[in-house]
Amino acid sequence: MEYTYQYSWIIPFIPLPVPMLIGVGLLLFPTATKNLRRMWAFPSILLLSIVMILSVYLSIQQINRSFIYQYVWSWTINNDFSLEFGHLIDPLTSIMLILITTVGILVLFYSDNYMSHDQGYLRFFAYMSFFNTSMLGLVTSSNLIQIYIFWELVGMCSYLLIGFWFTRPSAATACQKAFITNRVGDFGLLLGILGLYWITGSFEFRDLFQIFNNLIYNNELPFLFLTLCAFLLFAGAVAKSAQFPLHVWLPDAMEGPTPISALIHAATMVAAGIFLVARLLPFFIIIPYIMNFISLIGIITVLLGATLALAQKDIKKGLAYSTMSQLGYMMLALGMGSYRAALFHLITHAYSKALLFLGSGSIIHSMEAIVGYSPDKSQNMILMGGLKKHVPITKTAFLVGTLSLCGIPPLACFWSKDEIINDSWLYSPIFAIIACSTAGLTAFYMFRIYLLTFEGHFNVHFQNYSGQKSSSYYSISLWGKEVPKTINKNFRLLAMNNNERASFFWNKTYQIGSNVKNRIRPFITITHFGNKNTFSYPHESDNTMLFSMVILVLFTLFVGVVGIPFSFNQEGIHLDILSRLLNPSINLLHQNSNNSMDWYEFVTNASFSVSIAFFGIFIASFLYKPIYSSLQNLNLLNSFSKRGPNRILGDKITNGIYDWSYNCGYIDAFYTISLTQGIRGLAELTHFFDRRVIDGITNGFGLTSFFFGEGIKYVGGGRISSYLLLYLLFVLIFLLIYSFLYFLNLNFL
């Protein structure tokens, strides 16, 4: 067992051969690599599965033996400076390893079909494997410098995957926005790391916590500077986990492919900020002001994310704001010192939200078969409805994820969210009221998403409300032999024959293969005001995509068992898996791991939170389902679309709240005015000063010298007549000045 821990440093590098081999193959054998591109999904899944098996084994050892293992080796030594690299295996690392690998395998399996006809298939799997390497390296790092290296690699992978379809201006803008926003937090993280090294002289977590304890014991802790360092470290977590006020990048990050949203921006990368705060919690906990600040940012993010999700039309953006709100719950728990509750919710939310994002991808995949590759339509919930008849498995999976996120027992998120809410009552009644109210908002907006998407009638007329003739569109860019046929300027698919389809990102068409022909569903002709238009109804996704969702449904149903707080022995000690796993870390934080709860107390607390969730579900059902189901008249639908569908389709909240939510709290507009336009104005002012003042002074000296030289040139011409003329001119000027002064009684001669 000791041998296994010693060589567990290889875990982060196991997925690395895939991007390396893809890169070498595209460089040396591009044609063969592209022809065999579907082969690369197998090694990606296989290598990550090996990591998962090792992670599960290490976690079992952690549960049975309850200890922390750290192995380091010196990388560079210079006088008093020593930089060590290594790996740390503890309960927090074990949890993150299992989350990254299990969700990662399912997303890769899902992506093999979802991205099968996209021309960036190889690039996608190369980026994903490199991201897995970076994330595994981050969670196993034993010091702050090592974490920062992998932290930046994770950010780079996020940038590449958000801008995966970089030919779309919205995707290019979104990846730049995410990159710049995260650089703000990462700069603070770097300054905080350097500040801690200045105090302690070490980057190692083991040494840091020991030095802090010694400084506290000797009363030598510089609290002011230490508080500043802690604030800067927390800034990195705020940006990475999309906490207020650096949350603005997460909704725009949905421009990437949906599997990216499920893995990176719901389950793993956004959890990196939670991981960092949990890793440094022994340091943060000695500074009460920072703990209060962490909990404050958490509760603000909880409420803000929930309110901004209320009126979103884009299904992925609605889920993105939901992710932001749930990450706020985790940050709130960490700020309250509820280490176990935060990590428990991290586990349950990861599987539930990955299920919801993969479900949304299945919905988008089916809608694109009708409206073509158009995110404004294929992701717009107002253009959906009645999908439960056409995608029953996706509907069931999405409903399970929705109920879990709403906190309905016995699903996963119920156990963890309820534990956070209970702890918040002990910490601050105000925070507890906000947390409970947000639980109701969560139930409302999640069932709003569900009802708008699956209930009512399928609004097939919406697909043609612009008056353009529709054809059966296929959803993703195709891979095949180039055909000399072009498409129109807006890159929409032309109504071609069944043997040809167009690429979405290049002004070319490609021969469609037999496997793609089989995927195109039969057409249905619908008569509308005498015109016959061809539509194809939404269809269920393929089995490989459904398999990933079914496995995540099982996780969502049963993963809450690991933390159910009722497994006690005769001495009243926790026997549940999560408590046994986290016992070493809880002891390090000097917390009590035996927070027993009897059934009466649990049922009392749970009844209150579940009642709030059911109230939110009832309000959503009352406002949306009956009104939405009755909208079948095309003229009425068209008038609704002009006035703003969201307001008509059941949004009975006030215009102020609606505008606040739909416009993302005006935070992006504020940043645009105060930062973007402000910096641009400052740049223009600096440019003007540089050109008119700095360059003006320099150019002025040059012009003065030029004119002075030109004047001197005519003085020394060698002509006596010119000298006499100049002499008489100066005499005349002297006489005029003398006469003027004389008459003014200024005789100073």
C-alpha positions in Angstrom: 0.0 0.0 0.0 2.9 2.4 0.8 4.3 1.5 -2.6 1.0 2.5 -4.2 1.0 5.9 -2.5 4.7 6.6 -3.3 4.1 6.2 -7.0 0.7 7.8 -7.1 2.5 10.9 -8.5 2.0 9.3 -11.9 -1.8 9.8 -11.7 -2.0 13.3 -13.3 0.2 12.2 -16.3 -1.7 9.0 -17.2 -4.2 10.9 -19.6 -1.3 13.0 -21.1 -0.2 10.6 -23.9 -3.5 11.2 -25.8 -3.0 14.9 -26.6 0.7 14.3 -27.2 0.0 11.5 -29.7 -2.8 13.5 -31.4 -0.5 16.4 -31.8 2.3 14.3 -33.2 -0.1 12.4 -35.5 -1.5 15.6 -36.9 2.0 17.0 -37.5 3.5 13.9 -39.1 0.6 11.9 -40.5 -2.3 14.3 -40.8 -4.4 12.3 -43.3 -4.2 9.0 -41.4 -4.8 10.7 -38.1 -8.0 12.4 -39.4 -9.2 9.2 -41.0 -8.8 7.3 -37.8 -10.1 10.1 -35.6 -12.9 8.1 -34.0 -10.2 5.8 -32.6 -8.9 8.4 -30.2 -12.0 8.3 -27.9 -11.1 4.8 -26.8 -7.6 5.6 -25.3 -9.0 8.8 -23.7 -11.7 6.8 -21.9 -9.3 3.9 -21.1 -6.6 6.0 -19.6 -9.0 8.0 -17.5 -10.6 4.8 -16.3 -7.2 3.6 -15.1 -7.0 6.8 -13.1 -10.5 6.2 -11.7 -9.6 2.7 -10.5 -6.5 4.0 -8.8 -8.5 6.8 -7.2 -11.1 4.5 -5.9 -8.4 2.2 -4.4 -6.7 5.2 -2.7 -10.0 6.4 -1.3 -10.7 2.9 0.1 -7.3 3.0 1.8 -8.1 6.5 3.1 -11.4 5.3 4.7 -9.9 2.2 6.2 -6.7 3.7 7.6 -7.6 7.5 8.1 -4.2 9.1 7.4 -2.7 11.7 5.1 0.2 10.8 2.8 2.6 13.4 1.3 5.7 12.7 -0.8 8.0 15.5 -2.0 11.3 15.7 -3.7 13.6 18.8 -4.2 13.5 20.3 -7.6 15.9 23.2 -7.0 18.0 24.3 -4.0 19.9 27.6 -3.9 21.2 28.8 -0.5 18.2 29.3 1.7 15.7 28.8 -1.1 14.4 25.3 -1.8 11.6 24.5 -4.2 10.0 21.1 -3.8 7.5 19.2 -6.0 5.4 16.4 -4.8 1.9 14.9 -4.4 -0.5 15.0 -1.5 -3.1 12.2 -0.9 -5.7 13.1 1.7 -9.5 13.0 1.9 -9.9 16.2 -0.1 -7.7 14.9 -2.9 -9.5 11.5 -2.9 -12.9 13.2 -3.3 -11.7 15.4 -6.1 -10.0 12.5 -7.9 -13.2 10.4 -7.9 -15.3 13.4 -9.1 -12.9 14.3 -11.9 -12.6 10.8 -13.2 -16.1 9.5 -12.9 -17.7 12.6 -14.5 -14.9 12.9 -17.0 -15.3 9.3 -18.3 -19.1 9.8 -18.7 -18.6 13.1 -20.5 -16.0 11.6 -22.8 -18.3 8.7 -23.6 -21.1 11.2 -24.3 -18.9 13.4 -26.4 -17.8 10.6 -28.7 -21.3 10.7 -30.2 -22.1 14.4 -29.6 -19.0 15.6 -31.4 -18.8 12.7 -33.9 -19.5 14.8 -37.0 -17.7 18.0 -35.9 -14.6 18.8 -37.8 -12.8 19.6 -34.5 -13.3 16.1 -33.1 -9.6 15.4 -32.7 -8.9 18.9 -31.3 -11.8 18.4 -28.8 -10.4 15.2 -27.3 -6.9 16.6 -27.2 -8.1 19.5 -25.2 -10.2 17.4 -22.9 -7.4 14.9 -22.1 -5.0 17.8 -21.4 -7.6 19.4 -19.2 -8.0 16.1 -17.2 -4.2 16.1 -16.8 -4.1 19.6 -15.5 -7.1 19.1 -13.1 -5.6 15.9 -11.7 -2.3 17.7 -11.2 -4.0 20.6 -9.4 -5.8 18.4 -6.9 -2.8 16.3 -6.1 -0.3 19.2 -5.7 1.5 19.4 -2.4 2.4 23.1 -2.4 1.1 26.5 -3.6 3.5 26.9 -6.5 2.6 23.6 -8.0 -1.1 24.4 -7.6 -0.6 27.7 -9.4 1.1 26.0 -12.3 -1.7 23.6 -12.8 -4.2 26.4 -12.0 -3.0 28.3 -15.0 -3.0 25.2 -17.2 -6.7 24.5 -16.3 -7.5 28.1 -17.2 -5.8 27.7 -20.5 -7.8 24.6 -21.3 -11.0 26.4 -20.3 -10.0 29.2 -22.7 -9.5 26.8 -25.6 -12.6 24.8 -25.0 -14.9 27.9 -24.5 -13.6 29.2 -27.8 -13.7 25.8 -29.4 -15.9 27.1 -32.2 -13.7 30.1 -32.6 -15.2 31.1 -36.0 -18.3 32.2 -34.1 -17.8 35.8 -32.9 -19.8 35.1 -29.7 -17.5 32.1 -28.8 -14.4 34.1 -29.5 -15.6 36.9 -27.3 -16.7 34.5 -24.5 -13.3 32.8 -24.2 -11.6 36.2 -24.1 -14.0 37.4 -21.4 -13.4 34.2 -19.3 -9.6 34.5 -19.8 -9.4 38.2 -18.7 -11.8 37.8 -15.8 -9.9 34.8 -14.4 -6.6 36.6 -14.8 -7.8 39.2 -12.3 -8.3 36.6 -9.7 -5.2 34.7 -10.7 -3.0 37.8 -10.3 -4.4 38.1 -6.7 -3.7 34.4 -6.1 -0.1 34.9 -7.2 0.4 37.9 -4.9 -1.1 36.0 -2.0 1.2 33.0 -2.6 4.3 35.3 -2.6 3.0 37.1 0.5 2.7 33.8 2.4 6.2 32.8 1.3 7.5 36.1 2.6 6.0 35.3 6.0 6.8 31.6 6.3 9.6 30.9 3.8 7.8 27.9 2.5 5.2 26.9 -0.2 4.4 23.5 1.3 1.0 23.1 3.0 2.5 20.9 5.7 5.0 23.6 6.6 2.6 26.5 6.2 0.1 25.2 8.8 2.8 24.2 11.2 4.5 27.6 11.0 1.1 29.4 11.5 0.5 27.4 14.6 3.9 28.3 16.0 3.4 32.0 15.2 0.0 32.0 16.9 1.5 30.2 19.9 4.3 32.8 20.2 1.9 35.7 19.4 4.0 36.8 16.5 1.4 36.6 13.7 1.3 39.8 11.5 -2.5 39.8 11.3 -2.9 42.8 9.0 -0.5 41.6 6.3 -1.8 38.0 6.8 -5.3 39.2 6.2 -4.3 40.9 3.0 -2.6 37.7 1.8 -5.7 35.7 2.7 -7.9 38.1 0.8 -5.6 37.8 -2.3 -5.7 34.0 -2.1 -9.4 34.1 -1.9 -9.6 36.3 -5.0 -8.3 33.4 -7.1 -11.0 31.2 -5.8 -13.7 33.9 -6.4 -12.7 34.1 -10.1 -12.4 30.3 -10.7 -15.6 29.4 -9.0 -17.6 32.3 -10.5 -18.4 34.0 -7.2 -19.6 37.6 -7.1 -18.3 39.9 -8.4 -16.1 37.9 -10.8 -18.9 35.6 -11.9 -19.7 37.3 -15.2 -17.6 34.9 -17.4 -19.6 31.7 -16.5 -22.8 32.3 -18.4 -20.9 33.3 -21.5 -18.7 30.2 -21.2 -21.8 28.3 -22.4 -20.7 29.1 -25.9 -18.5 26.0 -25.8 -19.9 22.6 -26.7 -22.3 21.2 -24.1 -20.1 18.4 -22.9 -17.6 21.1 -21.9 -20.3 22.8 -19.9 -21.1 19.6 -18.1 -17.5 18.7 -17.2 -15.6 22.0 -16.8 -18.2 24.5 -16.0 -20.4 22.4 -13.7 -18.5 19.6 -12.1 -14.7 20.1 -12.1 -13.0 23.3 -13.1 -15.4 25.6 -11.3 -15.0 23.4 -8.2 -11.3 24.3 -8.2 -12.0 27.5 -6.3 -14.0 25.5 -3.7 -11.1 23.0 -3.6 -8.5 25.8 -3.0 -10.5 27.4 -0.1 -11.0 23.9 1.4 -7.3 23.2 1.1 -6.4 26.4 2.8 -9.2 26.3 5.3 -6.7 25.7 8.2 -5.1 29.0 7.3 -8.3 30.9 6.7 -9.9 29.7 9.9 -7.3 31.6 12.1 -8.5 34.9 10.5 -12.2 35.5 11.5 -12.5 38.5 9.2 -11.7 36.3 6.2 -14.1 33.6 7.2 -16.9 36.2 7.6 -15.9 37.6 4.2 -16.0 34.2 2.6 -19.4 33.5 4.0 -20.7 36.9 2.9 -19.5 36.4 -0.7 -21.0 33.0 -0.6 -24.5 34.1 0.5 -24.4 37.0 -2.0 -23.6 34.6 -4.8 -26.3 32.2 -3.7 -29.0 34.8 -4.0 -27.6 36.6 -7.0 -27.2 33.4 -9.1 -30.8 32.3 -8.2 -32.4 35.7 -9.2 -30.4 35.9 -12.4 -31.6 32.5 -13.5 -35.3 33.4 -13.1 -35.9 34.9 -16.6 -33.2 33.4 -18.8 -34.4 32.0 -22.2 -31.2 30.1 -23.0 -31.4 26.7 -21.3 -27.6 26.5 -20.8 -27.4 30.0 -19.3 -30.1 29.2 -16.9 -28.2 26.2 -15.7 -25.0 28.3 -15.6 -26.5 30.7 -13.2 -27.9 27.8 -11.2 -24.3 26.4 -11.0 -23.1 29.8 -9.8 -25.8 29.8 -7.0 -24.9 26.3 -5.9 -21.2 27.1 -5.8 -22.3 30.0 -3.5 -23.8 27.4 -1.1 -20.5 25.6 -1.0 -18.6 28.8 -0.3 -21.1 29.8 2.3 -20.5 26.5 4.1 -16.8 26.9 4.0 -17.1 30.4 5.4 -19.2 29.0 8.2 -16.5 26.4 8.9 -18.9 23.5 7.7 -16.1 21.6 6.0 -18.1 18.4 5.7 -21.3 20.0 4.4 -19.4 22.0 1.7 -17.6 18.9 0.3 -20.8 16.8 0.6 -22.6 19.4 -1.6 -19.7 19.5 -3.9 -20.1 15.8 -4.6 -23.9 15.7 -4.9 -24.1 18.9 -7.1 -21.4 17.7 -9.4 -23.3 14.6 -10.5 -26.7 16.3 -10.5 -25.5 19.3 -12.6 -23.5 17.1 -15.0 -26.8 15.2 -15.6 -28.7 18.4 -16.2 -26.1 19.7 -18.7 -25.9 16.5 -20.6 -29.7 16.4 -20.7 -29.7 19.9 -22.1 -27.2 18.8 -24.7 -29.5 16.0 -25.7 -32.3 18.5 -26.0 -30.2 20.9 -28.1 -29.0 18.0 -30.2 -32.6 17.1 -31.1 -33.7 20.7 -31.6 -30.9 21.4 -34.1 -32.4 18.7 -36.3 -35.2 21.1 -36.9 -33.9 24.7 -36.7 -30.3 24.0 -37.9 -27.2 25.1 -36.2 -28.5 28.2 -34.5 -27.9 28.6 -30.7 -30.4 31.4 -30.6 -33.1 28.9 -31.5 -31.9 25.5 -30.5 -31.2 26.6 -27.0 -34.2 28.9 -26.6 -36.7 27.3 -24.2 -39.5 29.5 -25.6 -39.2 27.6 -28.9 -39.5 24.3 -27.2 -42.4 22.6 -25.3 -43.9 19.2 -25.4 -40.6 17.5 -25.8 -41.5 14.8 -23.3 -43.4 12.9 -26.1 -40.3 12.9 -28.3 -37.4 12.5 -25.9 -38.9 10.5 -23.0 -35.5 9.2 -21.6 -34.0 12.6 -21.7 -37.1 14.0 -20.0 -36.9 11.5 -17.2 -33.2 12.1 -16.6 -33.7 15.8 -16.7 -36.5 15.6 -14.2 -34.4 13.5 -11.8 -31.6 16.1 -12.0 -34.2 18.9 -11.5 -35.7 17.3 -8.4 -32.3 16.7 -7.0 -31.3 20.3 -7.4 -34.6 21.4 -5.9 -33.7 19.4 -2.7 -36.5 16.8 -3.0 -35.8 13.7 -0.9 -34.3 11.2 -1.2 -32.2 12.5 -4.1 -28.6 13.5 -3.7 -28.7 17.3 -3.3 -31.4 17.1 -0.6 -29.0 15.7 1.9 -26.2 18.1 1.3 -28.2 21.3 0.8 -30.3 20.6 3.9 -27.1 20.2 6.0 -25.8 23.6 4.8 -29.2 25.3 5.6 -29.2 23.7 9.1 -25.7 24.9 9.8 -26.6 28.4 8.5 -29.3 28.7 11.2 -26.5 28.3 13.8 -24.2 30.7 12.1 -26.5 33.6 11.2 -30.3 33.8 11.0 -30.1 36.3 8.2 -28.0 34.1 6.1 -30.3 31.2 6.9 -33.4 33.1 5.7 -31.6 34.0 2.5 -30.4 30.4 2.0 -33.9 29.0 2.6 -35.5 31.6 0.3 -33.0 30.8 -2.4 -33.9 27.1 -2.1 -37.4 28.1 -3.1 -36.1 30.2 -6.0 -34.0 27.2 -7.1 -37.1 25.0 -7.2 -39.0 27.8 -9.1 -36.5 28.4 -11.9 -35.5 24.8 -12.3 -39.1 23.7 -12.8 -39.6 26.7 -15.0 -36.8 25.3 -17.2 -38.4 21.8 -17.1 -42.0 23.0 -17.9 -41.0 25.3 -20.7 -38.9 22.5 -22.3 -40.9 19.4 -21.8 -44.5 20.2 -21.0 -47.3 21.7 -23.1 -47.3 21.3 -26.9 -44.5 21.2 -29.3 -44.3 24.7 -30.8 -43.3 23.6 -34.3 -44.7 26.9 -35.7 -42.1 28.8 -33.8 -39.4 27.4 -36.0 -40.9 29.2 -39.1 -42.3 32.4 -37.5 -39.8 34.4 -39.6 -41.7 33.4 -42.7 -38.8 31.6 -44.3 -39.2 28.2 -45.8 -37.8 25.5 -43.5 -36.1 22.4 -44.4 -34.8 19.5 -42.3 -31.6 20.7 -40.9 -28.9 18.6 -39.4 -27.4 19.9 -36.2 -23.6 19.7 -36.4 -20.8 20.2 -38.9 -20.2 17.1 -41.0 -17.1 15.2 -41.8 -16.6 13.9 -45.3 -15.5 14.5 -48.9 -15.6 18.1 -50.1 -18.2 18.8 -52.7 -18.0 21.9 -55.0 -21.1 23.6 -53.7 -21.3 26.7 -51.5 -23.7 27.9 -48.9 -25.1 31.3 -48.3 -23.6 34.2 -46.3 -25.1 33.4 -43.0 -23.8 29.8 -43.1 -27.3 28.3 -42.9 -27.7 24.9 -44.5 -29.3 25.0 -48.0 -32.2 22.8 -48.9 -30.1 20.3 -50.8 -30.8 16.7 -51.6 -30.4 13.9 -49.0 -26.8 13.2 -50.1 -25.3 16.6 -49.4 -25.1 18.8 -46.3 -23.1 21.9 -45.6 -20.5 22.6 -43.0 -21.4 25.2 -40.4 -18.0 26.8 -40.1 -16.5 26.8 -43.6 -18.0 28.0 -46.9 -17.9 24.4 -48.3 -20.1 21.4 -48.4 -19.2 17.8 -47.6 -20.5 14.5 -48.8 -22.6 13.0 -46.1 -21.8 9.4 -45.1 -24.2 6.5 -44.8 -24.0 6.6 -41.0 -25.2 10.2 -41.1 -28.1 9.4 -43.5 -29.4 6.9 -41.0 -29.5 9.5 -38.3 -31.8 11.9 -40.2 -35.3 11.3 -39.1 -38.3 11.1 -41.5 -39.9 14.3 -42.4 -43.4 15.4 -41.4 -45.4 17.7 -43.6 -47.5 20.2 -41.8 -50.1 22.3 -43.5 -50.1 25.9 -42.3 -52.4 28.5 -43.9 -52.2 26.7 -47.2 -48.4 26.4 -47.3 -46.7 23.0 -46.9 -43.5 23.2 -44.9 -41.3 20.3 -44.1 -40.3 19.8 -40.5 -38.7 16.9 -38.6 -39.8 16.4 -35.0 -37.2 16.3 -32.2 -35.8 12.8 -31.6 -34.1 11.0 -28.8 -30.3 10.9 -28.7 -28.3 7.9 -29.5 -27.6 5.1 -27.0 -24.1 6.3 -26.2 -25.3 9.7 -25.0 -28.2 8.1 -23.2 -25.9 5.7 -21.4 -23.9 8.5 -19.8 -27.2 10.2 -18.6 -28.5 6.9 -17.2 -25.3 6.4 -15.2 -25.5 9.9 -13.9 -29.2 9.3 -12.9 -28.0 6.4 -10.7 -25.3 8.6 -9.1 -28.0 11.3 -8.5 -30.3 8.8 -6.9 -27.8 7.1 -4.6 -24.7 9.2 -4.1 -26.3 10.9 -1.2 -26.0 7.7 0.8 -22.3 8.4 1.4 -23.2 11.3 3.7 -26.5 10.4 5.3 -26.0 11.4 9.0 -27.8 8.5 10.7 -25.2 5.7 10.6 -24.0 5.4 14.2 -22.5 2.6 16.3 -23.3 2.0 19.9 -20.9 4.7 21.0 -22.7 7.3 18.8 -19.8 7.8 16.4 -20.4 8.5 12.7 -20.0 5.4 10.5 -21.1 7.0 7.2 -18.6 6.9 4.4 -18.0 10.6 4.0 -17.4 11.2 7.7 -14.9 8.3 7.9 -13.1 9.6 4.8 -12.9 13.2 6.1 -12.0 12.3 9.6 -8.2 13.2 9.2 -9.0 16.6 7.7 -11.7 17.4 10.3 -9.2 16.6 13.0 -6.7 18.9 11.4 -9.3 21.7 11.6 -10.0 20.9 15.2 -13.6 20.3 14.6 -16.0 17.8 16.1 -16.9 15.0 13.6 -19.6 13.6 15.8 -22.5 15.9 14.9 -25.2 13.5 15.7 -28.8 14.1 14.7 -31.9 12.2 15.7 -34.8 11.4 13.4 -37.1 13.9 15.0 -34.7 16.8 14.6 -33.9 15.8 11.0 -37.5 15.5 10.0 -38.4 18.9 11.5 -35.6 20.6 9.7 -36.1 18.8 6.4 -39.9 19.4 6.4 -39.3 23.1 6.4 -36.8 23.1 3.5 -38.8 20.6 1.5 -41.9 22.7 2.0 -40.2 25.7 0.6 -39.0 23.7 -2.4 -42.5 22.4 -3.1 -43.9 25.9 -2.8 -41.4 27.0 -5.5 -42.5 24.1 -7.7 -46.1 24.9 -7.2 -45.6 28.5 -8.2 -43.7 27.5 -11.3 -46.4 25.0 -12.2 -49.2 27.5 -11.6 -47.5 30.2 -13.7 -46.2 28.2 -16.6 -47.9 24.9 -17.4 -51.5 25.9 -18.0 -50.7 29.1 -19.9 -48.0 27.6 -21.9 -50.0 24.6 -22.9 -52.8 26.7 -24.3 -50.7 28.8 -26.7 -51.4 27.1 -30.0 -52.5 29.9 -32.3 -49.7 31.1 -34.6 -50.7 34.7 -34.7 -50.8 34.8 -30.9 -47.4 33.2 -30.8 -46.0 35.7 -33.2 -47.4 38.6 -31.2 -45.9 37.1 -28.1 -42.5 36.8 -29.7 -42.5 40.5 -30.7 -43.5 41.5 -27.1 -41.0 39.2 -25.4 -42.0 35.6 -25.0 -40.7 35.2 -21.5 -43.0 37.8 -20.1 -46.1 36.4 -21.8 -45.4 32.7 -21.0 -46.1 32.9 -17.4 -43.6 35.4 -15.9 -46.0 37.1 -13.4 -43.2 38.7 -11.4 -42.8 42.4 -11.6 -41.2 44.1 -14.5 -38.3 45.3 -12.3 -37.4 41.8 -11.1 -37.8 40.5 -14.7 -35.6 43.2 -16.1 -33.0 42.6 -13.4 -32.9 38.9 -14.1 -33.1 39.0 -17.9 -30.4 41.7 -18.1 -28.1 39.8 -15.7 -28.4 42.3 -12.9 -27.0 45.0 -15.1 -23.6 43.9 -13.8 -22.2 43.3 -17.3 -23.4 46.7 -18.4 -21.8 48.3 -15.3 -18.5 46.6 -16.1 -18.8 47.7 -19.7 -19.3 51.4 -18.7 -17.0 51.6 -15.8 -14.1 49.3 -16.9 -14.2 48.8 -20.7 -15.3 52.3 -21.7 -13.4 53.8 -18.8 -10.1 52.1 -19.8 -10.8 52.9 -23.4 -11.3 56.6 -22.5 -8.2 56.6 -20.4 -6.3 55.1 -23.4 -7.6 57.7 -25.8 -6.7 60.5 -23.3 -3.2 59.1 -22.9 -2.9 58.8 -26.7 -3.9 62.4 -27.1 -1.4 63.6 -24.5 1.3 61.5 -26.1 0.6 62.9 -29.6 -0.2 66.5 -28.8 2.0 67.2 -25.8 4.9 64.8 -25.7 5.3 64.6 -29.5 4.2 68.3 -29.8 7.1 69.5 -27.6 9.6 67.4 -29.5 8.2 68.4 -32.9 8.1 72.1 -31.7 11.8 72.1 -31.0 12.5 70.6 -34.4 10.4 73.2 -36.2 11.9 76.0 -34.2 15.4 74.9 -35.1 14.4 74.6 -38.7 12.9 78.1 -39.0 15.9 79.6 -37.1 18.3 77.9 -39.4 16.4 79.1 -42.4 16.6 82.6 -41.1 20.3 82.5 -40.4 20.9 81.1 -43.9 19.9 84.4 -45.4 21.9 86.6 -43.0 25.3 85.3 -44.1 24.8 85.6 -47.8 28.0 87.7 -48.6 26.2 90.7 -50.2 27.0 94.2 -48.9 23.6 95.6 -49.9 21.9 93.0 -47.7 24.1 93.8 -44.7 23.3 97.5 -45.1 19.6 96.8 -45.4 19.7 94.7 -42.2 21.7 97.4 -40.4 19.3 100.1 -41.3 16.4 97.8 -40.3 17.8 97.3 -36.8 18.6 101.0 -36.4 15.0 101.8 -37.4 13.6 99.3 -34.9 15.9 100.7 -32.1 14.7 104.3 -32.8 11.1 103.3 -32.8 11.5 101.5 -29.4 13.4 104.5 -28.0 10.8 106.9 -29.2 8.0 104.9 -27.7 9.7 104.7 -24.3 10.6 108.3 -24.3 7.0 109.4 -24.8 6.0 107.1 -22.0 8.4 108.8 -19.7 10.4 105.6 -19.3 13.8 107.1 -20.0 16.0 104.4 -18.6 19.1 105.2 -20.8 
